[in-house]
Amino acid sequence: MDEVFLFLVIKIAASASIGLLIGLEREWAHKEVGVRSFALCALLGTLAWLVSPGLVWAQMGVIALLLVLVNIYAFWKDQSLQITTSLAVVATNILGMIVGMGNFLLAFAGGLLITALLFWKTELLTLSGKLTVAEIRGALLLSFITAVVYPLLPNHFVDPWNIVNPRALWLTIVIVSGISFVNYVLLRLFGTRGIRYSAVLGGLVNSAATTAIVAQETAQTPDVADEAPANVLLAGMAMILRDSLLVLLFSLPQGLQASMRILAVLGPMALTAGLRALLVLRRVKRSGQPVLQKPLLSSPLELRAVFGFGALFFLLTTVSALANRLFGTIGFLIVVVVGALASAASSAVLVGQHLARMPFQYPSVVTAMFLATVVGLLENVAIFGIVTRNTSLASRLFLLTLPVIVVGVLALFTLLSGILSGSSVF
């Protein structure tokens, strides 16, 4: 009996907390419906569910009537209709019912999300104002390929060599496109504040294209030349972090331990790149933050970008699997490294998937990911030198990049030595 009573108290407390949380935001926004109203609304939903599910309909009718009266009053006072607040009230009432059901996780997650959406009104309006028609079309495309195309694809291998699984391949396209689009939206929102912001956010989308943009800006604006190599290195750091995340995501079927070996190599490289870049930027004396003049990267959700990545990843998946069968580890390693020249992200996904299927091959997989990362960093140096046509700046960028590679070599050597000696902590 005591346990039942305690559970009821917890439900009442949880319901009131959710209502208070949402109500505080409405109170700060100076709305007519505030803290007490939202707390009572949540409690009403919880109590109605606990007494009788049939009572839920009666209390929802009461809430609907009150909302109508509130909006009529606002209209009478020549104020805007309280549409958002009314929807928040209804959602809070439903969250109260969910608490009554005993699903606390869903209720608190919903309460936090509702509060965030209400609180971020200005930021969301700014975002909607900055997005172009092409970017909105891209978001719809992502929704379409996720909700419509993905369930229709067969979830089994369609070739005699057990290489191509259409649904798994499509899921890869969805995940990578989604991550790239989120980074792209952040770049659209914050990247124009300065070259270094654009370098980091752009590197999360496409470090090679970002390097080309920074290099073009450097060639046309000599004032930013001193810090240009550091900004390119920041883009390389972002690339390493993104690839680490992709490896982590696609190797999760084998647990975190499978990807920890790769993170043990890529992590120190990313940290070294960031520290080297920040030290250079601190030495550069500038009066203000330089603003990027070149256009931002194109949306990663354009049809050409999505299907281009899909075709490239399909090719790399097929070729790497065949190379692994015909030539063993060396064949897989070559395909991953060469593939990094076209897309470091696709090589990272390939490594993560290979690690999930064959975790016992982690020494070769870690080596492949390290070499692919080195290829991406050196590719940025080459692009920067070709676009700027400035040997001195390109050499400076190479000297900044060299310690990152050396740290990666040392981390890889330490890891492989530990594995061979049987003393590896991973």
C-alpha positions as CSV (number, residue, x, y, z in Angstrom):
1,M,0.0,0.0,0.0
2,D,2.8,2.4,0.8
3,E,4.5,1.7,-2.5
4,V,1.2,2.5,-4.4
5,F,0.8,5.7,-2.4
6,L,4.4,6.7,-3.1
7,F,4.0,6.1,-6.8
8,L,0.9,8.3,-6.9
9,V,2.8,11.1,-5.1
10,I,5.6,10.8,-7.7
11,K,3.1,11.1,-10.5
12,I,1.5,14.2,-9.0
13,A,4.9,15.8,-8.4
14,A,6.2,14.9,-12.0
15,S,3.0,16.3,-13.5
16,A,3.3,19.6,-11.5
17,S,7.0,19.9,-12.4
18,I,6.3,19.6,-16.2
19,G,3.4,22.2,-16.0
20,L,5.6,24.6,-14.0
21,L,8.5,24.3,-16.5
22,I,6.3,25.1,-19.5
23,G,4.4,27.7,-17.5
24,L,7.5,29.6,-16.5
25,E,8.5,30.1,-20.1
26,R,5.0,31.5,-20.9
27,E,5.3,33.7,-17.8
28,W,8.6,35.0,-19.0
29,A,7.1,35.7,-22.4
30,H,4.4,37.8,-20.6
31,K,1.4,35.7,-21.7
32,E,-2.0,35.7,-20.0
33,V,-1.8,31.9,-19.3
34,G,1.2,31.5,-17.0
35,V,2.8,29.2,-14.4
36,R,-0.3,28.4,-12.3
37,S,-2.5,27.7,-15.3
38,F,0.0,25.3,-16.9
39,A,0.7,23.5,-13.7
40,L,-3.1,23.0,-13.1
41,C,-3.5,21.9,-16.7
42,A,-0.9,19.1,-16.3
43,L,-2.4,18.1,-12.9
44,L,-5.9,18.0,-14.4
45,G,-4.7,15.6,-17.1
46,T,-3.0,13.3,-14.5
47,L,-5.8,13.3,-12.0
48,A,-8.4,12.6,-14.7
49,W,-6.4,9.6,-16.0
50,L,-5.9,8.3,-12.5
51,V,-9.6,8.6,-11.6
52,S,-11.1,7.3,-14.8
53,P,-9.9,7.3,-18.4
54,G,-13.5,8.2,-19.3
55,L,-13.1,11.5,-17.3
56,V,-10.3,12.5,-19.7
57,W,-12.8,13.5,-22.4
58,A,-14.8,15.7,-19.9
59,Q,-11.7,17.6,-18.7
60,M,-10.5,18.1,-22.3
61,G,-13.8,19.7,-23.1
62,V,-13.4,22.1,-20.2
63,I,-9.9,23.0,-21.4
64,A,-11.2,23.5,-25.0
65,L,-13.9,25.8,-23.7
66,L,-11.4,27.8,-21.6
67,L,-9.1,28.2,-24.6
68,V,-11.9,29.5,-26.7
69,L,-12.8,32.1,-24.1
70,V,-9.1,33.2,-23.8
71,N,-8.9,33.7,-27.5
72,I,-12.2,35.6,-27.7
73,Y,-10.9,37.8,-24.9
74,A,-7.7,38.5,-26.7
75,F,-9.6,39.3,-29.9
76,W,-11.9,41.6,-28.0
77,K,-8.9,43.5,-26.6
78,D,-7.5,43.8,-30.2
79,Q,-4.6,41.4,-29.3
80,S,-3.2,38.6,-31.4
81,L,-4.8,35.2,-30.9
82,Q,-3.0,32.9,-28.4
83,I,-2.6,30.1,-30.9
84,T,0.9,28.9,-29.7
85,T,-0.1,29.2,-26.1
86,S,-3.3,27.3,-26.7
87,L,-1.5,24.5,-28.4
88,A,1.0,24.4,-25.5
89,V,-1.9,24.1,-23.0
90,V,-3.3,21.2,-24.9
91,A,0.1,19.5,-25.1
92,T,0.7,20.1,-21.4
93,N,-2.6,18.5,-20.6
94,I,-1.7,15.4,-22.7
95,L,1.7,15.2,-21.0
96,G,-0.2,15.1,-17.7
97,M,-2.1,12.1,-19.0
98,I,1.1,10.4,-20.1
99,V,2.4,10.9,-16.5
100,G,-0.8,9.3,-15.3
101,M,0.0,6.3,-17.5
102,G,3.4,6.1,-15.8
103,N,5.6,6.9,-18.8
104,F,7.8,9.5,-17.1
105,L,10.5,9.5,-19.8
106,L,8.2,10.4,-22.6
107,A,6.5,13.1,-20.5
108,F,9.7,14.8,-19.4
109,A,11.2,14.6,-22.9
110,G,8.0,16.1,-24.3
111,G,8.0,18.9,-21.7
112,L,11.6,19.8,-22.4
113,L,11.0,19.9,-26.1
114,I,7.9,22.0,-25.8
115,T,9.7,24.5,-23.5
116,A,12.6,24.7,-25.9
117,L,10.4,25.3,-28.9
118,L,8.6,28.1,-27.0
119,F,11.8,29.6,-25.8
120,W,13.6,29.6,-29.1
121,K,11.0,31.6,-30.9
122,T,13.5,34.3,-32.1
123,E,16.1,31.8,-33.2
124,L,13.6,29.7,-35.1
125,L,12.1,32.7,-36.9
126,T,15.7,33.8,-37.8
127,L,16.4,30.3,-39.1
128,S,13.2,30.2,-41.2
129,G,14.1,33.7,-42.6
130,K,17.6,32.6,-43.6
131,L,16.7,29.3,-45.3
132,T,16.4,29.4,-49.0
133,V,13.8,27.6,-51.2
134,A,16.5,25.1,-52.2
135,E,17.3,24.3,-48.6
136,I,13.7,23.8,-47.6
137,R,13.4,21.6,-50.7
138,G,16.4,19.7,-49.4
139,A,14.8,19.2,-46.0
140,L,11.7,17.8,-47.7
141,L,13.9,15.5,-49.7
142,L,15.6,14.2,-46.6
143,S,12.1,13.5,-45.1
144,F,11.0,11.8,-48.3
145,I,14.0,9.5,-48.6
146,T,13.7,8.6,-44.9
147,A,10.0,8.1,-44.5
148,V,9.0,6.9,-47.9
149,V,11.9,5.3,-49.8
150,Y,13.7,3.6,-46.9
151,P,10.8,1.3,-45.8
152,L,10.2,0.1,-49.4
153,L,13.8,-1.1,-49.9
154,P,14.6,-4.8,-49.3
155,N,16.4,-5.5,-46.1
156,H,18.6,-8.4,-47.4
157,F,21.6,-8.9,-49.7
158,V,20.6,-8.7,-53.4
159,D,23.9,-10.0,-54.8
160,P,25.5,-13.5,-54.7
161,W,28.5,-12.2,-52.8
162,N,26.5,-10.7,-49.9
163,I,27.8,-7.2,-50.4
164,V,24.9,-4.9,-51.2
165,N,22.0,-4.5,-48.8
166,P,19.8,-1.8,-50.3
167,R,18.2,-0.7,-47.0
168,A,21.5,-0.6,-45.2
169,L,23.0,1.4,-48.1
170,W,20.1,3.8,-48.0
171,L,20.2,4.2,-44.3
172,T,23.9,5.3,-44.7
173,I,22.9,7.9,-47.2
174,V,20.1,9.2,-44.8
175,I,22.4,9.4,-41.8
176,V,25.3,11.1,-43.5
177,S,23.0,13.5,-45.4
178,G,21.2,14.4,-42.2
179,I,24.4,15.1,-40.3
180,S,25.8,17.2,-43.2
181,F,22.5,19.1,-43.4
182,V,22.5,20.0,-39.7
183,N,26.1,21.2,-40.0
184,Y,25.2,23.2,-43.1
185,V,22.3,24.9,-41.3
186,L,24.6,25.8,-38.5
187,L,27.0,27.2,-41.0
188,R,24.3,29.3,-42.6
189,L,23.3,30.7,-39.2
190,F,26.7,31.3,-37.7
191,G,29.4,30.9,-40.4
192,T,29.3,34.4,-41.8
193,R,30.5,35.9,-38.5
194,G,34.1,35.1,-39.4
195,I,36.4,32.9,-41.4
196,R,37.3,30.7,-38.4
197,Y,33.7,30.0,-37.7
198,S,33.1,29.1,-41.3
199,A,36.2,26.9,-41.3
200,V,35.0,24.8,-38.4
201,L,31.4,24.5,-39.5
202,G,32.3,24.1,-43.1
203,G,34.8,21.4,-42.3
204,L,32.0,19.4,-40.7
205,V,30.2,19.4,-44.1
206,N,33.1,19.3,-46.6
207,S,36.7,20.2,-45.6
208,A,38.0,20.2,-49.1
209,A,35.4,22.6,-50.4
210,T,35.9,24.8,-47.3
211,T,39.6,24.9,-47.9
212,A,39.0,26.0,-51.4
213,I,36.7,28.8,-50.2
214,V,39.2,30.0,-47.6
215,A,42.0,29.8,-50.1
216,Q,40.0,32.0,-52.6
217,E,39.3,34.5,-49.8
218,T,43.0,34.6,-49.0
219,A,44.0,35.1,-52.7
220,Q,41.6,38.1,-53.0
221,T,42.1,39.5,-49.5
222,P,45.7,39.6,-48.4
223,D,44.8,40.9,-45.0
224,V,43.6,37.4,-43.9
225,A,46.7,35.6,-45.2
226,D,48.4,35.4,-41.8
227,E,45.7,33.3,-40.3
228,A,44.5,31.4,-43.4
229,P,46.7,28.3,-42.7
230,A,45.3,28.1,-39.2
231,N,41.7,28.4,-40.5
232,V,42.3,25.5,-43.0
233,L,43.7,23.4,-40.1
234,L,40.5,24.1,-38.2
235,A,38.6,22.7,-41.1
236,G,40.8,19.6,-41.0
237,M,40.1,19.3,-37.3
238,A,36.4,19.5,-38.0
239,M,36.8,16.8,-40.6
240,I,38.5,14.5,-38.1
241,L,35.8,15.0,-35.6
242,R,33.1,14.3,-38.1
243,D,34.8,11.2,-39.3
244,S,35.2,10.0,-35.7
245,L,31.5,10.4,-35.2
246,L,30.6,8.5,-38.3
247,V,32.9,5.6,-37.4
248,L,31.3,5.6,-33.9
249,L,27.8,5.5,-35.3
250,F,28.3,2.8,-37.9
251,S,30.4,0.5,-35.6
252,L,27.9,0.6,-32.7
253,P,26.6,-2.9,-33.4
254,Q,29.9,-4.1,-31.9
255,G,29.6,-1.7,-29.0
256,L,31.8,1.3,-28.1
257,Q,35.0,-0.8,-27.6
258,A,35.2,-1.5,-31.3
259,S,35.5,2.2,-32.2
260,M,37.6,3.2,-29.2
261,R,40.7,2.0,-30.9
262,I,40.1,4.4,-33.8
263,L,39.1,7.3,-31.5
264,A,42.4,6.7,-29.6
265,V,44.2,7.6,-32.8
266,L,41.9,10.3,-34.3
267,G,41.2,12.0,-31.0
268,P,44.8,13.1,-30.4
269,M,45.1,14.2,-34.0
270,A,42.0,16.4,-33.7
271,L,43.2,17.9,-30.4
272,T,46.6,18.6,-31.9
273,A,45.1,20.3,-34.9
274,G,42.8,22.5,-32.8
275,L,45.6,23.5,-30.4
276,R,48.0,24.3,-33.2
277,A,45.4,26.4,-35.0
278,L,44.5,28.3,-31.8
279,L,48.1,29.1,-31.0
280,V,48.6,30.6,-34.4
281,L,45.4,32.6,-34.2
282,R,46.4,34.0,-30.9
283,R,49.7,35.3,-32.3
284,V,47.9,37.0,-35.2
285,K,47.1,40.6,-34.1
286,R,43.9,41.8,-35.7
287,S,41.6,44.6,-34.9
288,G,38.4,42.6,-35.7
289,Q,37.1,39.3,-36.8
290,P,37.4,38.9,-40.6
291,V,34.1,38.2,-42.4
292,L,34.0,35.6,-45.1
293,Q,33.1,37.2,-48.4
294,K,32.8,34.1,-50.5
295,P,29.4,32.3,-50.8
296,L,28.8,29.5,-48.4
297,L,28.9,25.8,-49.4
298,S,26.0,24.4,-51.4
299,S,23.3,22.4,-49.6
300,P,24.3,18.8,-49.0
301,L,20.7,17.8,-49.7
302,E,20.6,18.8,-53.3
303,L,19.6,15.9,-55.5
304,R,23.0,15.8,-57.2
305,A,24.8,15.8,-53.8
306,V,22.6,13.1,-52.2
307,F,22.8,10.7,-55.2
308,G,26.4,11.6,-55.9
309,F,27.3,10.5,-52.4
310,G,25.1,7.4,-52.7
311,A,26.7,6.4,-56.0
312,L,30.2,7.0,-54.6
313,F,29.5,5.0,-51.4
314,F,27.9,2.2,-53.4
315,L,31.0,2.0,-55.5
316,L,33.4,2.1,-52.6
317,T,31.4,-0.5,-50.7
318,T,31.4,-2.9,-53.6
319,V,35.0,-2.4,-54.6
320,S,36.3,-2.6,-51.0
321,A,34.4,-5.8,-50.3
322,L,35.7,-7.4,-53.5
323,A,39.2,-6.1,-52.9
324,N,39.1,-7.5,-49.4
325,R,38.1,-10.9,-50.7
326,L,40.6,-11.0,-53.6
327,F,43.6,-9.3,-52.0
328,G,42.8,-9.4,-48.3
329,T,43.6,-6.5,-45.9
330,I,45.8,-4.6,-48.3
331,G,43.0,-4.4,-50.8
332,F,40.5,-3.0,-48.3
333,L,43.2,-0.5,-47.1
334,I,43.9,0.8,-50.6
335,V,40.3,1.4,-51.4
336,V,39.6,3.3,-48.1
337,V,42.6,5.5,-48.6
338,V,42.0,6.2,-52.3
339,G,38.3,6.8,-51.5
340,A,39.2,9.5,-49.0
341,L,40.4,11.6,-51.9
342,A,36.9,11.8,-53.2
343,S,35.0,11.8,-49.8
344,A,36.5,11.4,-46.4
345,A,33.1,10.9,-45.0
346,S,32.4,7.9,-47.2
347,S,35.7,6.3,-46.1
348,A,34.8,6.8,-42.5
349,V,31.4,5.2,-42.9
350,L,33.1,2.3,-44.8
351,V,35.5,1.8,-42.0
352,G,32.7,1.9,-39.3
353,Q,30.7,-0.7,-41.2
354,H,33.7,-2.9,-41.8
355,L,34.6,-2.7,-38.1
356,A,31.0,-3.7,-37.2
357,R,31.1,-6.8,-39.4
358,M,34.7,-7.8,-38.7
359,P,35.8,-6.5,-35.3
360,F,38.8,-8.9,-35.2
361,Q,40.4,-7.0,-38.1
362,Y,40.7,-3.8,-36.1
363,P,44.5,-3.4,-36.5
364,S,44.1,-3.0,-40.3
365,V,40.9,-0.9,-39.9
366,V,42.6,1.5,-37.5
367,T,45.5,1.8,-39.9
368,A,43.1,2.4,-42.9
369,M,41.3,5.2,-41.0
370,F,44.5,6.9,-40.0
371,L,45.8,6.8,-43.6
372,A,42.5,8.1,-44.9
373,T,42.7,11.0,-42.4
374,V,46.2,11.8,-43.5
375,V,45.1,11.8,-47.1
376,G,42.3,14.3,-46.3
377,L,44.7,16.6,-44.4
378,L,47.3,16.5,-47.2
379,E,44.6,17.0,-49.8
380,N,43.6,20.3,-48.0
381,V,47.3,21.4,-48.2
382,A,47.4,20.7,-51.9
383,I,44.1,22.5,-52.6
384,F,45.2,25.5,-50.5
385,G,48.5,25.7,-52.4
386,I,46.9,25.4,-55.9
387,V,44.2,28.0,-55.3
388,T,46.3,30.6,-53.5
389,R,49.4,30.0,-55.6
390,N,51.4,31.0,-52.6
391,T,54.2,28.6,-51.8
392,S,55.1,30.3,-48.5
393,L,51.5,30.0,-47.1
394,A,51.2,26.4,-48.4
395,S,54.5,25.5,-46.7
396,R,53.3,27.1,-43.5
397,L,50.1,25.0,-43.6
398,F,52.1,21.9,-44.3
399,L,54.3,22.6,-41.2
400,L,51.1,23.1,-39.1
401,T,49.7,19.9,-40.4
402,L,52.9,17.8,-39.9
403,P,52.6,17.6,-36.1
404,V,49.0,16.4,-36.4
405,I,50.3,13.5,-38.6
406,V,53.2,12.8,-36.3
407,V,50.9,12.6,-33.3
408,G,48.7,10.2,-35.2
409,V,51.7,8.1,-36.1
410,L,52.7,7.9,-32.5
411,A,49.2,7.1,-31.3
412,L,48.9,4.4,-34.0
413,F,52.3,2.9,-33.2
414,T,51.5,2.9,-29.5
415,L,48.1,1.2,-30.1
416,L,49.4,-1.4,-32.4
417,S,52.4,-2.1,-30.2
418,G,50.0,-2.6,-27.2
419,I,47.9,-5.0,-29.3
420,L,50.9,-7.1,-30.4
421,S,52.2,-7.3,-26.9
422,G,48.8,-8.1,-25.5
423,S,48.8,-5.1,-23.1
424,S,46.3,-2.8,-25.0
425,V,43.7,-1.3,-22.8
426,F,41.2,-1.4,-25.6
